[in-house]
Every structure is written in C-alpha cells, then in structure tokens.
Amino acid sequence: MGWTKAQQKVIDTRHKNLLVSAAAGSGKTAVLVERIIKMISEGENPIDIDRLLVVTFTNAAATQMKERIGKALDQKLIMEPGNAHLQKQVSLLQSAHITTIHSFCLNVIRNYFHHIDLDPSFKIADESEITLMKSDIVAEVLEKWYEEGSEDFLRLIESYSRSKSDDPIEDLILSLYDFAMSNPWPKPGLKEFRNPLNLKP
C-alpha cells in the first residue's frame, strides 16, 4: 500500500524514541506491522522477531497484530522462498512478545518471582474480588476516622450519609477514586479538583 510521508518516516526511523499520535482508523496498526516487518527482514543484520516487545491494549489486538505480521511474512516468503531468516521468523512468531502490558508483566513476574521474593502461586484478582477489596479498605479508613472523631470528618458524614449506613459516603469515595485513576497523574489531578472547591487536604 502507499504510505504518507509521515507514515513512511515512522516505518523507516531507527535508533531513537518515537511517539506517534493518530486518529482511529488512520492506519497505525498497518504502519506498526510494516515497521516490524522491515526490522526483521531488511538491512545487513535483521533482528529476530522474538527480540521485539510489542504491547497492545487488548488480547484481541495482540492476536490481530500476530495475524497481520504472519500474513506479511508469508507474502515475503512467496517472493523469497529460500530466505532462511524469514522462515525462522515464521517459526518464532508464535513465541514473540506481542501481548498486552498485563500479560507481559505477568510473564516477567512468573519467570523472575525468585528475584522479588514473591510466591509463584500468586493470582490476578478478578473484578468482583477487586470491588470487595476496595470496599473493605474504605470501611477500614472510615472506621479509623470515626475513632479520631474530627469535626471536619463528622461534618462530612452528616452532609453525605443520609441514612444510618455509610454506603453513600463509601460510594462517594470510590467514585472519587475512579475519577482520580482515570487521570494519568491521579494525585495532581485530585489537587486540581480540590482547589476550586476550597477543600482542605
């Protein structure tokens, strides 16, 4: 396919950091696939694909990326059927590090748990477990503040808990937490949110 000048620059640039910003459907995946294909098939010393780390947001995107690279390699091999390096890349593709950031981190931890003194039988919490853990933590924090009995805290409870239950204030805290975590820098984001309201830290 024909590439724009900007796309071609992304494909060809080497030995420096690149930040590519483009709208959905603008061909980012196709450009990345072409960049990978060139890195593993061209030049005096093309690298092996299992030496690359390609991180996607979803498992579906990782699978699609592998499929596209596989098809591109097949097309290359049709043109160069005797190319042993390309044949090797096809065999390495399934073990290549084309994955989500979560899967990559999980793989690193499982392989090197002994360096960080972590029980190798650890597991990833699912959404329901995470929800329960958040609720338990908020309850512990509220209990601590109840024990201290500060005037500001009691005024907050009176303002936002409209029943004998702490559920409304817990929901408020968790909503604020979710809002903060949607920001790349949660703590500064909370400070910016607090200042216009003239809230104390």
Summary of the structure (lengths in Angstrom):
residues: 201
radius of gyration: 25.3
end to end distance: 55.6
largest distance: 79.4
contacts: 434
relative contact order: 0.06
helix: 66%
strand: 4%
